[in-house]
Amino acid sequence: MAEVRAGIDALDRQLVTLMAERLGYIAAAARIKPERGAVRDEWRKADVLAKVKAASEAQGVPPELTADLWERMVEFSIAHEFVLFDRKNS
């Protein structure tokens, strides 16, 4: 059991590292986008969620798990990008 828990803990650290990398891309998007209205892009959100669903199905991961996680992550990312965009333009 200790090995299983150590493996889970290692994966959790890797996931956090990947989330930090994703947030770096969100910060880049906030710097690049020319107007505030471009921050929320419903087409892009739907595209991301569809790609995650397809990847989940291909990997045998329940899509209802990743759908919920990614919905929350994308919404957090959009809110974070608004904060960064506004900070840049204030």
Secondary structure as GFF3:
##gff-version 3
##sequence-region A 1 90
A	DSSP	alpha_helix	2	32	.	.	.	ID=ss1
A	DSSP	three_ten_helix	36	38	.	.	.	ID=ss2
A	DSSP	alpha_helix	42	59	.	.	.	ID=ss3
A	DSSP	alpha_helix	63	88	.	.	.	ID=ss4
###
